[in-house]
Amino acid sequence: MWVLVRKPDGTEKELDLPKDSYIEIGDILEDGSVVLEIRYTDEDDDLTEMGYFSDERDEDFL
């Protein structure tokens, strides 16, 4: 997963973190960087397979 962080020196940088990392916006990483934005990839995950982000109506999820 890609995240945008602000480093302690004030610069912003994109990092590629492992897919199983659990972070939220505002978290502080080990190097002191603050997470500004979480950018997900276009890969399918469990939620898209179940239809949570589908535009189609599915009576099972209503």
N, C-alpha and C positions, 0 to 999 in steps of 0.2 A: 504494500500500500504506500502511496506517495503522500507525504505530508509537507506542508510549508511551515518553516520555523523561523523565529527571529533569534539569532545568536546573541550571546552576551555583548558582543561588540556593536550591535545594532543592525547588522546586515541580515537580509533574509535569504534563505536557502531552501531548496527542495531536497528532501531525503527519501530514500526508499527503505522502508522498514519491513521486517518480516510480516507475512500475511496474518500470523497468529498473534501479533502484538495487540494489546488492548490499551488504546490511548484516547484521550478526548481533547477537544480544543481547550487551551489554557494549561494543559499539563506541562510540567517542566521535565525535560530529559536530563540524563546523567551529565551531559556537558554544559548544562545551564540554559540550553535553548528552550524557548517557549513555543508550543504548538499553536499556530495561527489558523491553519486550515487542513482538513483531511481530504485528500483527493483519491477517490476509489477508481480502480481500473474498470474497463468495460467487460471484464471477464464475468461469466455467470457465477452466481453463488447460490446458496440455499434459498434465500428470500426470493430471488427472481424465478427460480424453478417452481416455487409454491404459488406464484402469481401475485404476491403482495404489491409489486410495482407494475402490474399489468393494467393497461387502459380498458381491457375487456371486463365486463361484469361477470362475476362468477358467484353463483348462488351459495356455494360452500363457504364463502368468506364474508357473507353479509350478516 
